[in-house]
Amino acid sequence: MTLYSNDLVHQKNLQRTGFPAYLLLTLMLLLQVWRGSCHPQCLDYKPPFGPQQPLVFCTDYTKFGCCDLQKDEEISRKYDLIMENFNTLGSAKCGKYIRSILCQECSPYAAHLYDAEDANTQMRVLPGLCGDYCSDYWRDCRYTLSLLLEDKGNLQQFANLTAAIEEDRRRFCDFLELKDKQYCYPNVLTDAELNANLGLVREDSTGCLEVCLQEVANGLRNPVAMIHADDGSHRFFVAEQLGYVWVYLANGSRIDHPFLNLTKAVLTSRWTGDERGFLCIALHPRFTTVRKAYVYYSVSVKKEERIRISEFTLSDHDDNQLDHSSERMILEVVEPASNHNGGQLLFGHDGYLYIFIGDGGRAGDPFGKFGNSQNKSALLGKVLRIDIDNIDESTPYTIPSDNPFVGEQGARPEIYAYGVRNMWRCSIDRGDPATGAGRGRMFCGDVGQNKYEEIDLIVKGGNYGWRAKEGFSCYDRKLCQNSSLDDILPIFDYPHKLGKSVTGGYVYRGCEMPNLNGLYIFGDFMSGRLMSLKENEATGEWQYNEICMGRDQTCKFPKLINSYYRYIISFAEDEAGELYFLSTGVPSATARSGVIYKIVDPSRRAPPGKCSIKPRPVKIKGKLIHFYPREEFVVNKKPTTTPLPTTTTPKSTTTKKQTIRRPIIIRKPPMPTRQTKGKIARPQPTAAAERKTTQSAPIKTTLTTTVKPTAVQRGATIPVTTPSTGYRATIMTPVRSRISQTSICSTTSPKRYWGPPTHPARATSPPLNPPQSPSPTTFQSLTTTWAPYTSQTANKPPETPVSSTTLPKVRNEKLWPGAKSQSAGETNQVNKRPKGRGRGNKRGKGGRRLPSGSVRLVSADGMPDRGRVEIFIRGEWGTVCDDLFTRKAGTVVCRQLGFTTALTVMKRAALGEASSRVRILLDDVQCEGEERSLLECKRSKVGKHNCSHEEDVGVICGYQT
């Protein structure tokens, strides 16, 4: 692995203090192991994928990687643009290097090659190469490095860098080499260990499948069911055991009033483990037209406990609420005990309603000679199937004519299957998205008695063995030996050492995680264990694998976590087929510790754009309650397309005179392999530089930037001669040229020349020391001074400028955009009334007046891409409330600041709460994402709000690749 410069410093300090050598070695080995725990990941912080169309240019990654055809074409165009500088011989010699380096953005290990996995280190500007490959590249085509860096940001700084290292192989490869020989290019292509199971679900040493989770809802009281309407809205409905059903929109917000409130009728208690309550809800399969819902809950009628199945009709005035007065009772079954209540409702693909009822409770089904489950004249311990469409006023339901026991003497015609104990959570397989295989299969988890839990496939007329059998083994030996039992065995059972209460799940048929297709995922309520079954289509056998949370870097993706609450109550799928489970930390109907998690495979995703959805708009009456995750991993980095920030020098407090300097001009005669047509650099030169270049050599690169003059910089002509080729580079730093700076923080600037600054506390040392010029000449690196809106403190200690081979970061500023710096405990000082006329900070740099709608991000730790959103309106800065503020509104803010998108929106002042002296200027902001500022969005009047600074919204900005 690469030994970063800060590691070298620590090593020297430890040796100087007499730190034991063996401990030092141990620490270094542990550090290398930690850095080596890598996994496939792209530069957008998501898993790799298989492109929908074969790649044409970066063909090494046409089956699996981080590029689709569009990105492949973008890289190809960049390659063609670079190769315009070469003749035929040069193309043949150097084209392979340039092609390989450019294509590493498509590698499934791109995040490691660019050092982007660790959010606390800087991202490389070029991928890490292996030592031998780098040496060959230096020997053959070292002068092409400047061409690869042309679009990476500050041209002057990279011009200085390349001129300083091109003639020194060691320093050249220090810049490009990745010391980890397993992951560097090209070794990463051929390493057997890395490529053996690339793209498959990651397994640990015990065969446990590693997945990650995304939290989508929390604060629920024993969430027992989650369903969707299948109406294009992508809403989901969550039922709580207490008797509430809530509507969640596709954006994660919850409507403030319940879809259904049966708390006054539902029989339950606050005692842990009470099985009674509101247990399930199902919407009619044609919900958009029939507009009916069906519920399963416990009631007490004249001190007699019963199970009730009822029908409700959707309100005429609100599509997100049932008419509570419309209840029509369909079925009631007396419960002899308070446990084993069953609790599942499903509509099959045949349109009939399936009802899953427990055996009546107690232990061992002690009711009657053979128990309720084997008694066809009782509804307890059965799977029922009824028709709720073809009815008249005299009957609550009718019996499908093909029910298996219609006409059998003594048997209830509602029965579809029998011999079940207490089935908890069943599902119907959607079928393979491509072939339809498996469509319509009904899976159930049946809770066991003393030894085994089982998973069953429900078929018409099937006898599932209880109480004769528990799983594959006998429970009641006399019944078990009865030759007329003819029971259907489970597809899988497991002993109580793995768990004591199965929770049935779903077969994954979604789009986003192709690796999971066909995997039946279920869990156990008591042990909290997640498990899976995969069918061998040739033999019909089911293979078991446990599911565990991804470790180390596996779940270090945005919004993903690798922990969950233990008590797994239920599983669910959304309208798109993505899979979820519902669990709680306290299994009580009154404890608000229930959470809904989405299951995510970190090994492979679907190709970009394949799974995009556009939820149908839903009319909302009432307010929305926004979702705030309990924990979330957030990346700190920007992709390689980030403009390069400049380094800074401290502002002098004694010298007011500021001198200016001219742009650096690099003049290079063509290499023998390059074509001599046109200029290499695409940016337009300044007029002064243009006049200068017309008097010089015919081929040269003019590198210009726009920098506010802040310091005296003098340079000299530095000739460097290459012995092998006679290639001569001259670097000139003229002294007199006025160059104006455009603030990188101002939202009014038409151009951006570098990226946002970063607080030094978050910056780490670069992979290697700043390059120095070849001896005996000296080289003066480009430095600029950040000029904030307000002056800095006179006694502030100076900070040393940083020069780095990775993206350097500005060290002095803490606010984005530039404003007076604050410590973590300070209030928003820039809102104090300054001396002189006006109110607040009305002017930006250069004395220009800030337009209303300008924005900035304020954070205590100075991160440039995140912070509390503040907006400039009517001469003052103020905050924005998080009500209705979505990622689209965040994107409007981020685009004003030069980013391309908002990675996430942070609410409840998660990124800092403003001082009470700062006004709240905007509330209820709703944007479409294309507006130029928040003032163009739908919102409340300026200064009118119903929130406090505890609801200050923040955003984390980033770039889309």
N, C-alpha and C positions, 0 to 999 in steps of 0.2 A: 504493500500500500504506500501511497504517497505520504512522506513524512513532512508535515506542514512546518513552516518556519517557527510557529509558536511551540511546536513540540521540541525543536532543537533548543530553543531558549530554556524551556523547562528542564530539559536534560542537563544542560550546562549548570543551571542553578542547583539541581539536585546533587550533581557531582561535587560542586563547590561546597555544599553543606555536609558532605560526607554521607549522603544517603546510600544505604547498602546497594551494591551493584545488582545482586540477585533480585531485590525487590523492584529495582528500576527495570530490569529485564522483564519481570513478570507483568508490570504495568504496561510496558510497551507491547507485549504479546496480547494482553487483554484488549488493548486499544486496537490492535490490528484485527483481532477476531471480531470486535464490535463493528469495525468499519467494513469487514468482509461479509457481514450478514445482509447481503443485498437480495433483491428480488426484482422481477421484471416490472418496469415502470416507465411511463413516457414523460415527456417534459411538461405535459399538461396535468401531471400528478394523477393520472388515471392508468389502469392496466392496459397492456397492449391488446391488439385485436387482429383478426384475419380480414384483410381488405375485401370488400365486395367485388372489386375488379382487380385483376393482376396489375402489379406495378410495372412500368415500362423502363424506368431509369434505375431506381434502387432495387434491382431484381433480387438481391440477397434477402430482402424482407417482404417478398410478394406473398408468402404464406402466412406470416405472423410478424407483427412489428407495430410501429407507432405511426405509420403513414398510410393514408388512403391515396387514391389516384390523384386527387386534387393537390395534395401536399407533394406527391411525387413529381407532378408537373411543375410545381413551384420551384423545387430544388433543381430540376432539369433546366429551367430557364436561367436560374442563377449560375449554373455551371456553364451554359452557353455564353452568358455575358462575360464570365471570366475568361473563357477560352478564346474570345475575340482578340485577346492580347497576344496570342501565340500563332506561330506558323505551324506547318505540318509536323516538323520534327519536334517542336516544343509540345504540341498536343499529344504526340505519341509518348513522350517521355514523362510529362507532368500530369497529363489528364487523369491517369489512374489514381494518383495521390489525391488530387482535388475532388474527384468523384467519390472516393472512399470516405474522405473526411466530411464532405457535405452530407453524405447518406447516413451518417451515424445518428442524425435526428430520427431516423426511421428504425433504429435498432430497438429491440424489446428491452434492452438494458440502457436506453438513452439516459435515463435519470442518473445512473451510476457513471456513465462515460462523461457526463457534464457535471458531475459532483452535485446533483440536485436532490439527492435523497435526504440528506440532513438539512433540515430547514434553518439551521443555525450557521451554516457555512455559505460562502459565496459560490455562485454558479460559475463554472468555467465558460469562457467565450468560445472555445473550440473543444471538441471531444478529446479525451485522454488517449494517447497513443502508446503502444509498447515501445520499449527502448530501441530494439533493433530496427523496427519499422521507422521510428523517428530519425534514426541515424541515416537510413537510406533516403528518406525524404529530404533531410538536410543536404546530403551529398548531391542529390540529383536536382532538386527544385526548391532550394531554400528561399529564393527571392519571390516565390509565389505566396508567401505567408501574408504579405500586405494586401494581396487581392482577396484572400479569405476573410480578412478583417475589415474590409471596406464598409460593410453595412452594419457593423457591430457597435457603432456609437461615435465616440469622439475620435475623429480621424487624426488630429494632431497628436494625441497621446499615443495612439497605436503606431503612428509614423515614427515617433521617437523610439518606441519599444522595438519595432522591427529593425530599424537602423542600428540599434545598439546590440542586437543579438544575432543578426544574420551571419556574422563572420565567426561566431563562437559556437561550435557544435554543442558543447556542454550546456551553455546557457540557453541555446535554442531548444534543446530537448528538455531542459528543466521547465520551460514554458509549456511544452506540449505533452510531456510524458506523464502517464498514469502509472505509478509504481506498482500497483496491484497487477501482477502478471496474468492473473486469471481473468480479470474483467477488462483489461485494456484492449484496444483495437490493434491488430486483428485477432488476437487470441480468443476474444469473447465469441467469435464465430465458430471456433473449432473445439472449444472446451467441452469435453464429454459430459462432465457433471452439470454444467449450466444448460446444455441443450438436450439432456436425456428426457426430461418431462416438461419441456418448455411449452407453456400454454395450457397445460392440464391443471386440474385442481391441485393445489399444493397440499402435500401430506407431510406429517411429522414422522419421526422415526418409528412410531407405533402404528402408522397407517391411518391416523386421525386426519380427516379432511379439514383444512384450515380455511375459515371464512371470516369475514368482518361484518360489522353491523352498522346500520344508520338509524339513529333515533328519530322517530317521526311524530310521536305524541307522548305526553307524560302527564302526571298528576291525576291519573284515573283511579277509580275505586273498583278493584277487581274487574278489569275489563274481560268479559267472558266471550265476546264475539265481535268480529269485524267483517262487514260485508260491503258489497258495492251494488250500484243500481243497474249497471250494464247499459247505461243510457248515453254514453259519450261525455258525461260531465266529469268522470274520474273522481267523483266524490266517494268517500267511504263513511260508513255508519258504524259507530262503536257503541256497544251495549255494556253497561255496568251492572253488576250483580244486584245493586241496590234498586234498579228499576228505571234508570235513565238510559236513553239512547241519544247520542250526539252526532251531528253532521260535521265532517271535516272536508274542506275543499281541497282541490288538487294542489294548491300552494301551501298546504299544511295548516291553514287557519281553521279555527273552529267557530261555528255560529253560536252566539251567546245563549240562545234559547234551545231547549232540547227538542229533538225530533219526536220523542215520546217520553212521557213521564208517568210511570206506573208505581211510583214509590209508595203511594197510599194503599195500593192493592197487593203488592208483592210481599210474600212471606219470606223473611230472612232475618238475620241478626248480625250483630257486630262480632260474634265469636269466631275466632280463627278456625277455618275448616268447615264451616257450615255449608252444606251442599245445596241448600234451598235458595231460591231467589229467582231473579230474572235470568234465564239461562240461554235463550237464543232468539234470534230474529231472522226472518227470511223475507225478501221482497219478491213479489210476483215476477215471473220471468219476462212478462210484458209490462213492466212497471210504468213505462211512459204512457201507456194507454189504459191499462187496467187500474193503476194507481192504488194498489192494495199491499199491505204488509201483514205478516203473520208472526205471532210471538208465542213463546213457550215460557211459562213462569209458574212458580209455586204460589198457592193461595190457601187460605184457611176459611172453610165454609162450615159454620156451626161447630167450631173446634175440631173439624176434620180436615186433615191436610190432603190437598189435591194437586194434581198437575192440570194446568189449563192451557189449551191451545185456542188462541183468539185471532180474529181478523180485524184490522183497522183500515180505514180509507184515508187517503191523502187529503189534506185540507184544500178547500176550493180557493183559499186566499194566500196560501204559502206552500210552495213546493218543497220546503224543508221542514215541514211539520205535519204530523198526522192529526186527524180530527179525533180528539179523545172521546167524543160522544158517539163515535161510530162503531164502537167495539161490538163484534158479533162472535159469540162463543161457538167454537166448532166442536171441541171435545174436552171432557173432563175425566180424569182417571184418579180414583182414590189411591193415596199412598199409605200403606200400612206402617211405614217407618219414615224417618226424616232423611235417610240417606238413599243412595242409589236412585236418584231421580232422572237419570238419563240427561236429556237436554239438548237434542239436536233436531233442527228442521232443515230440510234440503228440498229444492226442486230438481228433479231429475231431467234429463234431456227429453224424456217423454212428456214433460209438462205436469206430472203428478207431484203431490207433496208427500215427502217421506218424513216420518216421525220416529225418533229413536227413544224408547222408553226403558228405564232401568227395571230391575227385577223386583223392586218393592222394598229393598233394604235389609237391614240386619246382616247376619253373616251366613253364608252357605245356602241362601235361598230356601229357608225352612218352611215355606208355605205349601201345604198339601203334600200328597204322596211323592210327587216328582219335582215339586217346586213350581213357581210361576213360569219360569222360562220355558219349561218343557210342556206346559199346559196351554194348548191352543185355544181353550175357551177363555183365557185371560189375556188382557192387553199388556200386562207387565212383562218385561223381559223380551220385548219384541221390536221388530222393525215394521212399521205400518206404512201403507201406501193408500192415499185417498185422492179423490178428484174434487177440487174445490171450485171448478168452473161450471160444470154442468149440474147445476142444482136448481131447486125451486124453493119457495118460501117455507115449505114444510120440512125440509131436510137441510142440515148444515153442511153435509157433504154427501157424495155418492161413492160407490165402490167401482174401481176399474174392472171391466169384465174379465180381464186376464189375470187378476190376482190369483195366486196359486191355490188358495184354499176356499175359493168361492164354491159353494155347494157341498163342502165336506161337513158331515154331521158333527155338531158340537164345536166346530172351529169358527173363530171370528173371521169374517171375510176381509177385514181391514189388514190382516197379517200378510206381510210380504216375506219375512224371514223370522226365525225364532231361535231360542237357545242362547240368547245373549245375556250378559250379566249387567253391565253398566257402561254402555258405549259412550265414550266422551270424545267428541269431535270426529266428524266424518267429512269426507269431501268427494267430489266427483272429478275424475281426470278429464281435462279438456282435450287430451290427445296430442300427439306429436304435431307441431306446427306445420311440418312438411308433409308427413304421410298420413296423419290422423290416427296412427296406431295408439291403442290404449283408450281411445275416446269412450266416455261413458262408464268406465270402471268406478265402482264405489268402494273407497277405502275407509275403514273405521279402526279406531283404537278402542279395545275393550279392556276395561280395568279389571285386574285379577283379584283373587282372594288372598291367599297366603304365600304363594310361591312365584307365579308367573304373570307377566303382562303380555298381551298379544295384539297383533295387527291382522285384520281380516279383510278379505274381499267379499263384499255382500252380493249374493246372487239370489234370484227369485226362488222362493221355496226352501232356502237353505236352513239347515239346523246346525248351529254353531257350538253345540255340545254342552253348554252350561246347564245344570250343575254337574253333569257326568264328568266333564273334563274342564281343566284349567290349562289353557295353552295346549301343548301336545301331550300333557300328562293327565292321568286320572285324578279326579277329585273325589267323586262318589263312586267307589269301586263297584258297587252292585249295579248302578246304572251304566257305568263305563263298560262293563262286560256284557251288556244287553246287545244282542246281535241286531236288534231293530233300530239302534241308535242312528246309524247311517249319517254321522255328522261330517261337517266340512271343517278341515283342519285350517288353522291360521297359516298365513304365508310367513310369519315370523313370531317368535316369542322370546322373551328375555327374563332372566331370574331377578329376584328382588335385590340382589347385590348390585345391580345396575340401576334400579329404580323401582318404586312401589306404586306408581299411579301413572299409567300411560296417558299421553295427550296426543290424539291423532293429528296428522298433518295433511300435507298436500304433495302431489307430484308437481314438480316445477315445470311449467310450460311457458314461462315468460320469454322476453326478447333480449333483455339486457345482459344476461349471463348464460351464454350458450353451453358452457361446460356442465351446467346443472340440469340440462334438459333430461327428463325421464327419471330424475332422482326423487324418490319419495322421502320427504324430510318430516320428522316427527320428534317428540320429546317426552320427558317425564316430569310431572309436576313436583314430585317429592325430591328427586335428586338434582333436578335442573339440567339433566343431561340432554344434549341435542344428538339425534341419531339419524341415519339415512339407510335406505334400501334401494338397490339397483337391480332391475330384473335382467337376467341372462335370457335373451330372447330365444336362444337355441334350446336351452334346457328348461326354461320356465322357473328356474331357481332364483332366489333373491339373495343378493350379497349385502352383508351388513358392514357399515363403516360408521364409526363414531364421528361426530362433528365437534371441532374445538375452535377456539378463537386463535386467529393468527398472532404470532409472536414477533418480537423484534420490530423490524421495519415493515412487516407484511401489511399492517393496517394503517400505515402512515400515509393515508390519502385524505384529501379534504372531506370533512363531515363524518369520517368513519371512526368507529371505536371498536374495542375488542373485549368488552365486558358487558354483563347484563344481570338483571335481577333473577334470582334463582327459581322462583315458583312459576313454571311455564303453564299458563292457564289455557291458551288456545293458539291456533294457527289461522292464517288468513291469506287470501290473495287479492290483489287489487284488480281493477278492470283490465289492466294490461297483462295480467298474469304474473306479476312480481310477487315474491313470497315474503310474508311477515310472521312474527309470533308476538304474542301478548303475554307479559309476565309481570310479576309484582314482587316487592321485597317484603311485604306484610300481607299474607292471604286473609284479609278481613274485608268485608263488604263496605266498611266505612273508612278504610285507610287509603289516602291519596298517594299511593306509591306504585301504581300501575304504569307501565311503559309499553309502547309499541315499537318494535324493532324491525327494520327491513334487513333481510339477509343479502349479503353482497359477496360475490366471488372476486377476490383481488388478483386472480391469476389471468383472467381474460375477460374482455368486455365485447359487446357487439360493435361493429363498425360505426363510426360517427354518422348520425343521421338516420340509421336504420330503425331506431326505436323511438323516434321523436313522436310526440303526441300533441294534439291541440284540443284541450278540454272544451267541451261545449259550455258556453256561458250559463251561469245560474243566477236567477234573480234572488237577491238576498234581502230579507227583512230583519232588521236588527243590526247589531254590531258584530264585528269579527274579533275573536280573541286569537292573537298571534302566537305561534309556537316558538318556544325558546328551549333548545336542547340543554340537557343537564351537563353533557360534556361533549367536546368536539375537538378534533385535531385540526389545526389551521396551519397551512404552509406559509412561510415567510418570504419565499423567493419569487422572482420573476423569471419567465422563460428566456431563452437565448436571444429573442428578438428585442429584449429590453434595451433602450438607448443607454449609452455609457455615461455614468455620472462623472463629473470632474472631481478631483480632489481639491481640498481647500487649504488656505493658509489663514492664520488668525489676523484679524483686522488690527492694524497698528493704532495705538492710542497716542503716539507722540508725533507721528509724521502725517500731516494732512495732505501733502502733495502726492498726487498719484500720476505715475507715468504710464505710458501706453506702449504697446509693442505691435509689431506687424505679425501677420500670420506666418507660421512655419511653411517654407516651400521646400519640397523634396524634389530634386532633379536627378533622374536616373536615365542613363542611356539604356537602350533595350538590351536584354540578354540575347545571346545568340539564338535562343529558341523562340523568342517572342516576335510576333509581327509588330511592325512599327507604324501602326495606323491609329490615329486618334489618341485621345488622352485616356489614361487608366481611370482616373477618378471621375465619378459621375456628378458630384456636387458642383454647382456653379461657382467659379472663383469670383472674388471681389474685383472691382475695377482696377484697384491698385495692383493686385496680384496678376491680373490679366495683362496689364501693361508691362509688368516685370517679366512675365513668361514669354512675351513676344520677342524679347531681346536675348533669349537664352537658347538652350538646346531644343531641337524640334520635338523631342519626346520628354515629357516631364509630368509629374503629378502635382497638382496644386491643391493643397489641403487647407481649407479655411474653416474657421469657426467664429461664432459670435460670442465675445467674452467681454464682460464689463471690466474696464481697466482698473486694477486694484494694486498692482505692485510693480516694481522695477524689475524687468527681465532683460538681460542682455545675452546675446549669443554670438557665436563666431562660426565661420565656415569651417566645417570639419570634414576633410577628405578622408574617405576610407576606401582602400583599394583591395580588391579580391585577387590573390595571387594566381588562382587557376584560370580565371576568365578575363582578367583585366577590367572587370566590372567596377565602376567608380561611382560612389554615391556621395552627393554633396548636400549637407543639411545646412540651411541658412535660416537664421533668426534675425531678420531686419529689426531695427529699433523703432523707427518712427512710422506708425500707422495707427490711426484712431479706429478702434473697433467697438461698436456698441453692443451691450449685452441685453438680451431679452430674458426676463426672469423665468426660470424653469417652473416656478410655482404659479405664475399668474395664469388665470383661466382665459385671459384675453390675448395671449401670445399666439401668433399664427404658426410659429415653428417651435420645435423642441430639439435641442441639440444634445441633451444628455438625460439620464434618468434621475429619479428622485433621490434625495440624500437619505442616509441611514444613520441612526444613532450609534455612536461608537460602542455602546454597551452590547449591541446586538451583532456587531461586526466581529469576525474572527480573522486571524492572520491569514494571508494568502498562502497558496501552496509553496511558494518560494520567495526569496528575497527580491526586492526591486532590482531590475537589471541595471548594470552600470555600463558606461561606454567603454569601448576597447581602449586600453592603454596605448600611448600616453595621453591621448586627448581626453577631455572631460565632456560630460553631457549634462545639460540642464533640462530637467523634465518640466513639462507644462504644468503650471499651477494657477489656480484662480481663487478668488475670495468670494464666498457667498455673502451677498449684501441683503440682510433682512429688511423688513419694512421699518423696524425700529432699531435704534443704535444698540450696540452691545455694551456690556458693563466694562468700564475702563480697566478694572483690576482683574479681569478674567484671564487666567493663565493661558498662554498660547498652546495650541495643539500642533503636533507635527503632521505635515502633509503625508498622505499615504499614497504610495504607488504600488500597483498590484498587477499581477498577470491575470487575475480574474477581475470581474467587474468591481472597480473601486467604488467606495461610498463616501459621500460628503460627511464630514465629521462634526461640524459645528451646529447645524440646525436641528431643532427638535420639533418644529411645527411644519405642517404641510398644508398649504403653501407657506412661504417664509413669513414668520412673525417672531415676536420676541420669545426667546426660549424660556421654558419653564421646567422646573424640576417636578418629580412625581407628586410632590405635595402642594405645588403652587396652584393658584387659581388662574383663570384666563386673563393674564395681565394685559393683553393687547386691547381689551375692551375698556380700559381706563380712559378717561377723557384726557387727551393730550393738551399741552399748552398751545395757545393760538386758536385760530378760528376753526370752526367745524366740529364735528362730533364723531368720535371714533377714528378709525384709520381709513380715511377716504381715498388715499392715494397709494398707488403701488410704486414700483421702482421707476426711477426717472421722472417722478412727479406726476405720473399719469393717474387720472382719476379711475378708481375701480368701478366698473359697471355693476348695477344691481343684479343679483343672481350669481355673482362670483362665489366660489366655494373653496373650502380648505378642510383638511383633516387634522385634528388636534389630538395628540396622544402624549401621555406622560413619558413613555419610553422612546419617543422620537421616531418610530417606524414610519417611513414615508408613504407606504402603501395602505395604511390603515389608520383609523382614528375616529373620533367623534366628528360628525358632520356639522360644520358651521357655514352659514350663508350670510353674504353681505347684502343688506337691504337698507335703503334710506340712511346711508352713512354710518351703519353700525353692523358689527358681527353678532350673530345670534344662532341658537341651536334649532334643531328640527326634531319633532316628536316622532316616535316610532309607529304610531297608529297608522295602519294601512300602508306603511312604507315597505315596499317589496324590493326584490332584486332588480327589477326594472328601474325603479327610482334610483337605486344604488348605482346602476350602470350609467345613468345620466350624470351623476356626480363624478364617477370615475373617468368618464370621457372628457369632462371639463378639465380634469387634471392630467390628461395625456395617456391614461390607461385605456384599455379597450373594453373592459367588462368589470362587473363587481363579482368577486368570487363568492362572497356571502354578505348578508346584512346582519349586524349584531344589534340586538335590542336590549331594553332594560338597562341602558347605560353600561353595557358590557365593556365598552372601550373607553370609558371615562365619563364622569358626570361633571357638567359645567358648574361654575360658581353661581351663587344666587344673584350675583350682580349682572350676569349675562341673561339677556332676555330670550324667551322662546319665541321665535318669529314665525315658524310654520308648523302646521299640524294637518293630519288627514291627507297626506300627499299621496296621490295615485298617478303614476306615470305609465306611459306605453313603452318607454325605453328609447324613443327617437327624439325626444325633446332636447333643446339646447341647454336648458337650465330647469331647475325645479320650479321656477316661477311660471313656466309654460305648462306645468302639469295641473291636473285637477287637484284642488287643495282648499283649505280654509283661508279666510282673509289673513293678511299679514298681522301678526301679533295676537290673533284670536286662537285660543286653544283651550283644551280641557285636560291638560297633562302637567307633569312636573319634570324636573331635570332627572328624576329617576327613570324617565322614559326617553332620554336622549338617544337618538339613533346613531349608530356607527357603521362604517363599511370597511371591507377589505377588498382592495382593488387588485387587478392583475391583467394578464394579457391572454388573448385567445390565440392558439397556434393554428 
